[in-house]
């Protein structure tokens, strides 16, 4: 379980901030984990902007929004 949590932390540090900025559910481990996983599942369907400005998006190899690759 600890390894799973560490993986989630690595994946969702920035996304988690975005996901929980609008969270109004219960503050339980189950509900919050479910929320961030659901949010991530939907978020991955859209390209992620490159905050460094070196390129337009960081995952352009996945194609357009809602593509089969995503």
Secondary structure, DSSP 8 states (H G I E B T S, - for coil): -HHHHHHHHHHHHHHHHHHHTT--S--SHHHHHHHHHHHHHHHTTS--B-TTSSSSBTTGGG-STT-TT-
